[in-house]
Amino acid sequence: MPDASATARVELEELVAVLGASIGDEKARAALVDIGLRKSVDTRAMSREDALGLLDLLAETPGIIGVSSRFGRSRLMLKWARDDLRSSR
């Protein structure tokens, strides 16, 4: 059975939801699209690795965006681990 995490796709709105609670959806979407363009990542449908990479880059941003990105990365990793565990049962 192939590893679900290796083929899982992440949509931009999943990342926006993680960051939007603290910085607002519009600001979250703009920050993610901007960093995606600068790093040549298609934010419409990216790999988990790409999504985490964008959050890592945003985590270097000072202030609330950086803090939210660090917490958001942890939350997503836990969510994906839980989803993978459920799908393997």
KOLBAZA-565732 format. One record per residue: x, y, z of N, C-alpha, C in turn. Coordinates in steps of 0.1 Angstrom, whole numbers, plus 5000, padded with zeros to 4 digits. Example, Ala and Ser with C-alpha at 12.3 -4.5 7.8 and 13.67 -1.06 7.14 Angstrom:
2
513249435078512349555078513249675078512849785071513749895071512950005079
This chain:
89
500949885000500050005000500950125000500650224990501550344990501350435002502350505006502250605017501350715013500250735021499350835018499950975019500850995028501451125030502251165019502851065011503751105000502951154988501651114987500851154976499751264979499651294992498651384996498851524991497851584987497951724982497251814992497851934993497352035002496852154994495652204997495152314990495452444999495552554992495952684998494952715010493652685008492652715018492952645031493552525031493852455043494952535051495852585044496852675051496252805056495452865047494752985051493952965064493252855065492452825077493352815089494552765088495452755099495952885104496252975095496853105098495753215100494653195093493653295093492953325106492953235115492353255128493053365136494353375134495153475141495453605133495553595120495953715112494953745102493853675101492753705091493053625078491953585072492053505060492753575048492453705047492953785036494453805037494953835049496353855051497153725050496453615055497053485054497253435040496153455032496253415018497253495010497353625013498353715006499753675010499953645022501353605026501753465020500853375020501153245014501353244999500453324992500653334978501953404974502253504982503453584979504753494981504753424992505953334995505953214985504753174981504753064971505253114957504853234953505453284941506953304941507453354952508853374954509653244954509053134958509653004959509252914948508452964938507952884927507152764931506252784941505452674946503952704941503352614935501952624930501052614943500552724948499752714960498352664958497952644946496652584944496552444948497552364946497652224951499052184952499552184965500952154967501152024975502351974976502651864984502651904999502551815007502751845022504151905024505151855018506451905019506552055015505952085004505852225000505152315009503952265014503152335024503952365037504652265042505452285054506652375051507152375039508252455035507852605035506652635030506152765030505952815044505352735053505152775067506552795074507452715070508852735076509352875072509252905060509753035055508953155062507653135063506853245070507153245085507553135090507953135105509153225108509953255097511053345099510653495100509353515096508853655096508653705111509053825114508853865127507353895130507053885143505653925147504653805146503453845145502353745146502353645134502753685122502853595111503753485114504953515119505953415122505453315133504953375144504453295155503253205150502353265143501253185137501653075128502653095120503252995111503852885119504552915129505252805137504152715144503152775150502052695156501252625145500952695134500252635123500852505118502252515116502952405111502752285121502852305133502752195143501352135143500352225142498952175141498652095129499252135117499052065105499751925106500951925111501651795112500851695121500251745132499451655140498151615133497551705126496351675119496551565108497651585100498051495090498351355096499051355107499451225113498151155117497251225123495951165127495151115115495151195105494451155092495051025086496351025086497050905080496850785089496750805102496550685111495150635109494150725107492750675105492650605091493350655081493150605068493850465067494850435076495550315075494850195083493750235090493050135098492050055089
